[in-house]
Amino acid sequence: MGVAVNARVDDANPPARAGQAAMAPIDCALDAVTRRLDQQRLREQFVEQGAFLYLDAFLPSDVTAGLADSARALVPAVNRNYLPGHKQGGSVSRHTIDRLAPRIAELYRSRALIEWLERITGDRLLPSPDDDPHAYALYYYTREGDHIGWHYDTSYYEGRRYTLLIGVIDDTSCRLDYELHTRTPGATVVAGSIQYPPGAIVLFDGDKLRHRITPSKAGEMRVSLTFEYVTDARMRPWRRFVSNMKDAIAYFGFRQVFRLRGASLPGKDTA
C-alpha cells in the first residue's frame, strides 16, 4: 500500500508573521493552516513517495463548505462526457468557473497556498495560462458508472505540471486508486487506494502518478476540484493542438475549449 499521511502540527513553527492582518482573507486562513504543519516531514514524504502526498485534512471547514455550495450551484453548467472503456462523468472548466464561481479562482491564486506548495515540491510554481481550461476545474461523478480509468495527468507544457486534488463533496463509494514509482527506473511499484473526504488534498506530479477513480453507484455524488500549476508555461504549437483536442473531447466540449481560447474549431471558423 502507498502511504496516506495525516496532517501533523509542528509546535516548533513560529507565531504568525507581523502584518498578517493585511493579507487577503483566504491567504490568512491558509497561512494559519500551513504554518501548523510539519513542512519538513511532509516534504520528505513527498520525495520518498515519488512526488506524491495525501493529507486527509487541509482546507478550513468554512472554505470547504463554500466550495461545496459552488459545486452544487454549478451542476446546470456541467458538461457530460463519455469515452467507452475509459471515462464517464461531468466537468466544469475554469472559464465557466470564472463566470459563475469566481471565488474558486481566488483560492487557486492564493499566495499562501502557492508558497506552501513550492516548499513541498521544491519547485517554483506558476499558475497555468489563462487559456488553459484545466487550470482549475470541477469534476462530477453523479450517475451510476461515472469513473475514469488508469491514466497519468500528462503535461504538454515544457516544464513539470503539478496536480492538486481537493475533496469537495463525497457521498460515494468511489476511490482514488494509485501506483507510485511506475516511472522510476529500478524502483518497486507501490499501490494505494484512498477515499479523500471534503477538505482533503492530494498533491502529485501528473507525469509520475498512475491513477484512476473507481465507478460510482446509483444515487451517489462526488465532486472534486483540481488545481494545476506549472514550472514552465510554454507549450509548443503541436502540443497545444493535442491538448485542445483532448480537453474538447474528454472534458469540456469544443465550444468551451476553442471559442474561449480564441481559436477556430478544426475545419470551421469561430462563430
QUIDA-V346637 format. One record per residue. RES is the residue in one small letter. PHI is phi in whole degrees, 0 to 359 (999 if undefined). OMEGA is omega in whole degrees, -180 to 180 (none if undefined). Layout:
RES | PHI | OMEGA
RES | PHI | OMEGA
//
This chain:
m | 999 | 172
g | 287 | -175
v | 265 | 173
a | 254 | -171
v | 259 | 175
n | 264 | 174
a | 294 | 179
r | 226 | 179
v | 288 | 176
d | 254 | -176
d | 292 | -179
a | 279 | -179
n | 294 | -180
p | 287 | 178
p | 292 | -177
a | 305 | -178
r | 292 | 173
a | 296 | 179
g | 86 | -179
q | 300 | -178
a | 298 | -179
a | 278 | -179
m | 287 | 174
a | 298 | -177
p | 306 | -179
i | 294 | 178
d | 292 | 177
c | 300 | -179
a | 296 | -178
l | 286 | 177
d | 297 | 179
a | 296 | 180
v | 291 | -172
t | 292 | -180
r | 289 | -180
r | 265 | 178
l | 266 | 175
d | 280 | -170
q | 293 | 179
q | 296 | 178
r | 297 | -179
l | 293 | 176
r | 299 | 180
e | 296 | 179
q | 293 | 178
f | 302 | 180
v | 292 | -178
e | 299 | -178
q | 269 | 176
g | 70 | 179
a | 70 | 179
f | 214 | 178
l | 209 | 176
y | 237 | 173
l | 239 | -176
d | 282 | 175
a | 211 | -179
f | 215 | -177
l | 290 | 173
p | 301 | -174
s | 298 | -179
d | 290 | 177
v | 293 | 179
t | 298 | 179
a | 297 | 177
g | 296 | 177
l | 295 | 180
a | 296 | 177
d | 298 | 179
s | 296 | -179
a | 298 | 179
r | 292 | 180
a | 294 | -177
l | 269 | -179
v | 307 | 179
p | 296 | -178
a | 266 | -177
v | 293 | 173
n | 263 | -180
r | 279 | 180
n | 217 | -178
y | 212 | 174
l | 240 | -175
p | 309 | 178
g | 81 | -178
h | 229 | -176
k | 207 | 175
q | 207 | 180
g | 166 | -179
g | 226 | -177
s | 218 | 171
v | 230 | -175
s | 280 | 178
r | 299 | -180
h | 294 | 177
t | 291 | 177
i | 301 | 180
d | 301 | -179
r | 281 | -168
l | 247 | -180
a | 214 | -173
p | 297 | 180
r | 293 | 177
i | 296 | 178
a | 295 | 177
e | 296 | 177
l | 294 | -180
y | 301 | -176
r | 267 | -179
s | 305 | -180
r | 296 | 180
a | 297 | 179
l | 293 | -177
i | 297 | 180
e | 296 | 177
w | 293 | 178
l | 299 | 178
e | 295 | 179
r | 291 | 180
i | 284 | -176
t | 279 | -175
g | 81 | 180
d | 243 | 170
r | 280 | -173
l | 253 | 178
l | 241 | 171
p | 298 | 174
s | 295 | -179
p | 304 | -176
d | 299 | -178
d | 267 | 179
d | 267 | -178
p | 292 | 180
h | 272 | -177
a | 311 | 169
y | 212 | -174
a | 208 | 177
l | 254 | -179
y | 238 | -171
y | 246 | 173
y | 239 | -170
t | 233 | 180
r | 235 | 179
e | 304 | 178
g | 91 | 177
d | 299 | -175
h | 190 | 166
i | 217 | -176
g | 281 | -178
w | 301 | -179
h | 194 | 168
y | 247 | 172
d | 275 | -173
t | 301 | 178
s | 267 | 174
y | 264 | 178
y | 278 | 180
e | 293 | -179
g | 256 | 179
r | 281 | 174
r | 233 | 180
y | 260 | 178
t | 256 | 172
l | 242 | 176
l | 268 | -180
i | 235 | 176
g | 289 | -179
v | 243 | 177
i | 225 | 178
d | 214 | 174
d | 250 | -175
t | 224 | 172
s | 260 | -179
c | 299 | 177
r | 228 | 170
l | 267 | 174
d | 267 | -178
y | 213 | 176
e | 228 | 180
l | 267 | 172
h | 67 | -179
t | 292 | -179
r | 244 | 176
t | 256 | -177
p | 305 | 177
g | 81 | -178
a | 273 | 175
t | 276 | 179
v | 291 | -180
v | 244 | -179
a | 264 | 178
g | 210 | -180
s | 207 | -180
i | 223 | 173
q | 236 | -169
y | 282 | -175
p | 278 | 175
p | 305 | -179
g | 93 | 177
a | 280 | 178
i | 227 | 172
v | 230 | -179
l | 242 | 179
f | 200 | 171
d | 281 | -173
g | 299 | -180
d | 276 | -176
k | 247 | -175
l | 260 | 172
r | 272 | -174
h | 205 | 178
r | 205 | 171
i | 244 | -178
t | 287 | -173
p | 298 | 176
s | 275 | 178
k | 254 | -179
a | 302 | 177
g | 83 | -179
e | 266 | 177
m | 217 | 176
r | 225 | 177
v | 229 | 179
s | 237 | 176
l | 255 | -179
t | 242 | 172
f | 249 | 177
e | 238 | 177
y | 238 | -176
v | 236 | 176
t | 262 | 178
d | 209 | -173
a | 276 | 180
r | 282 | 177
m | 215 | -180
r | 290 | -175
p | 306 | -178
w | 291 | 175
r | 290 | 177
r | 300 | 179
f | 297 | 179
v | 299 | 179
s | 298 | 179
n | 300 | -177
m | 295 | 178
k | 299 | -179
d | 296 | -178
a | 292 | -175
i | 280 | -170
a | 264 | -172
y | 227 | -162
f | 249 | -179
g | 90 | -176
f | 296 | -177
r | 296 | -180
q | 296 | -174
v | 287 | -171
f | 274 | -179
r | 293 | -178
l | 283 | 174
r | 274 | -177
g | 78 | -179
a | 257 | 179
s | 268 | 172
l | 294 | 179
p | 305 | 178
g | 82 | -178
k | 224 | 173
d | 271 | 177
t | 289 | -179
a | 287 | none
//
